[in-house]
Amino acid sequence: MSESRWTLRSVPAHLEQRYVNDGWWTDATLGGRVAEWLAAAPDAEVHIHSRTRDWHGTYADVDTEARRLVALLRSKDIEAGAVVAFQIPNWREAVAAFCGLAMGGYILVPITHIYGRKEVSFILHECGAEAYISPAAYGHVDYAEIVDHAAPTSLRLHLVVGDGAQRPAPDGVRRASWEEVEACEPAAELPEPNASDIAVLAYTSGTTSDPKGAIHNHHTLLSELEHMAMWLTDRRPNLMGSPVAHATGMLGGVLGPLYVSGDIHLTDRWDPGHALEVMMAYGIGGGVGASIFLTSLLDHPNFTPEHAALMPRVGLGGAPVPAAVGQRAESLGIKIIRAYGSTEHPSVTGMEYEEPAELRHSTDGRPRPGIEMRIVDEDGRDLPAGNPGEIVTRGPELCLGYSDPELNTAFDEDGWYRTGDIGIVDEHGCLTITDRVKDIIIRGGENLSAAEIEEVVAKVPGVAEVAVVAAPDERLGEHACAVVRLLPDADPIDLAALLPHLERAGLARQKWPEGLRLVADFPRTASGKIRKVDLRAQLREGEL
């Protein structure tokens, strides 16, 4: 599939030269590095900790299965450069698929396994996927049904992990089983793409109802890995609960360990009790990623000082981190650092473990090496330190734009990206996120579109107007809260009354509001728009 379908932003020549001169951009490619790392440490271990699909192997095993996947795709005429989507829980096949697609020179489209019919159908159509790798079904999502009834014309292969490959496929689509991968001879020769070629199309829920596809090439993706590697000072492996198809799981759970020839430990379903058992059995840490992974361990009755000793340093990001979480962790001997970034620009700021606790707990750190950051007003003018404003950034790992070119207005001709987040920089040069221009809720590291949820709630009988905003959540960072104004003669409703409507609409469960507030009217701007910033403040202060 030709990359010309996407309109990429232009990176100013002086920035390109700077990134090359400073060593951020090289001739290395994602697939080339993955192949090198697997070959360099063939005996390093890979562990999938699962109640149902436990698996334990080595880098050599992953390398073999990854190359078999390349051979299978080639046998189905899916060649290097094609767009291949994969949506697999944290099973061994997810690791093999990620490594194989990278090594085979494909454009990877990772889709988190909790995405349902609406999101998956949109992504497959927009990216023009030629192949899609998934189970037939997992949890409450029937992936085969999505292919059967909503497959794009570009899709030619549905590769099924586990049972279900015998299910008839729609016209033009071949349904194959992962057993066919295992029967292939591993591919010996791998392609050598250009480092400027597109490597990953990463979809994230954003300010619109549909997911946004952030385009990364080998330059930007490997630059991000170099940034993340700066935090890999503690070589003790960690149990990763974020899916491989999410940026946190991909970078922290797979690429990070590969980079340092470390053991990989993944779990397919985050169960704090099971995680604590695994940590003790293997002598590994845990709790990295969104703060929910850490707090769920600390809250569990089986958590002990022995567990705390296994996790002396924990990096948190991907969702708001309440200061109380850091303070609680510190009291148990666990140092945390916070970081700020996004799918578009993964590492903007971050803390160091040697910094004072009050800075690590209350700020998101300073700009990372090579990163430029400004705080601007509504007209794009720089604001003095200590004044809140929109965060704009640029750096070597900033994506090359969106799959929808209309969204590329977020990037200017000088290479700056308007994040849509509001922040303030203190006298130490540390950033703290205070609010959002863009209308999303980050629930446990997952971006939820407020607009998408509002569309569904607005159709509930009796609802005159709805605003969905982020409410503070001690476990998840924040969750979706629906603030509703009812029609004058409507009977009051409660949260339970909303749920059947959400389910019938096919809204993914993690997007369902977990709070409901009824109001006589909303705070509004002079033009009548709902002031969500006020609603969020009222929720934080317990006034709504």
HELIX and SHEET records of a PDB file:
HELIX    1   1 GLU A    3  ARG A    5  5                                   3    
HELIX    2   2 ALA A   13  ASN A   21  1                                   9    
HELIX    3   3 LEU A   30  ALA A   40  1                                  11    
HELIX    4   4 TYR A   59  SER A   75  1                                  17    
HELIX    5   5 ARG A   92  MET A  103  1                                  12    
HELIX    6   6 ARG A  117  CYS A  127  1                                  11    
HELIX    7   7 TYR A  143  ALA A  150  1                                   8    
HELIX    8   8 TRP A  178  GLU A  182  1                                   5    
HELIX    9   9 HIS A  218  ALA A  229  1                                  12    
HELIX   10  10 ALA A  247  THR A  248  1                                   2    
HELIX   11  11 GLY A  249  LEU A  255  3                                   7    
HELIX   12  12 GLY A  256  TYR A  259  1                                   4    
HELIX   13  13 PRO A  272  TYR A  282  1                                  11    
HELIX   14  14 SER A  291  ASP A  299  1                                   9    
HELIX   15  15 PRO A  305  LEU A  310  1                                   6    
HELIX   16  16 ALA A  323  SER A  331  1                                   9    
HELIX   17  17 ALA A  357  SER A  362  1                                   6    
HELIX   18  18 PRO A  405  ALA A  410  5                                   6    
HELIX   19  19 ALA A  450  VAL A  457  1                                   8    
HELIX   20  20 LEU A  495  ARG A  504  1                                  10    
HELIX   21  21 ARG A  509  LYS A  511  5                                   3    
HELIX   22  22 LYS A  532  ARG A  540  1                                   9    
SHEET    1   A 4 TRP A  55  THR A  58  0                                        
SHEET    2   A 4 GLU A  45  HIS A  49 -1                                        
SHEET    3   A 4 ILE A 264  THR A 267  1                                        
SHEET    4   A 4 LEU A 239  MET A 240  1                                        
SHEET    1   B 5 ILE A 107  PRO A 110  0                                        
SHEET    2   B 5 VAL A  83  PHE A  86  1                                        
SHEET    3   B 5 ALA A 131  PRO A 135  1                                        
SHEET    4   B 5 LEU A 157  VAL A 161  1                                        
SHEET    5   B 5 ARG A 174  SER A 177  1                                        
SHEET    1   C 2 ILE A 198  THR A 204  0                                        
SHEET    2   C 2 LYS A 212  ASN A 217 -1                                        
SHEET    1   D 4 ARG A 313  LEU A 316  0                                        
SHEET    2   D 4 LYS A 335  TYR A 340  1                                        
SHEET    3   D 4 THR A 349  GLY A 350 -1                                        
SHEET    4   D 4 ARG A 366  PRO A 367 -1                                        
SHEET    1   E 4 GLU A 372  VAL A 376  0                                        
SHEET    2   E 4 GLY A 389  ARG A 394 -1                                        
SHEET    3   E 4 TYR A 417  VAL A 425 -1                                        
SHEET    4   E 4 LEU A 431  ARG A 436 -1                                        
SHEET    1   F 2 ILE A 440  ARG A 443  0                                        
SHEET    2   F 2 GLU A 446  SER A 449 -1                                        
SHEET    1   G 3 VAL A 463  ASP A 473  0                                        
SHEET    2   G 3 GLY A 477  LEU A 486 -1                                        
SHEET    3   G 3 GLY A 515  LEU A 518  1                                        
END                                                                             
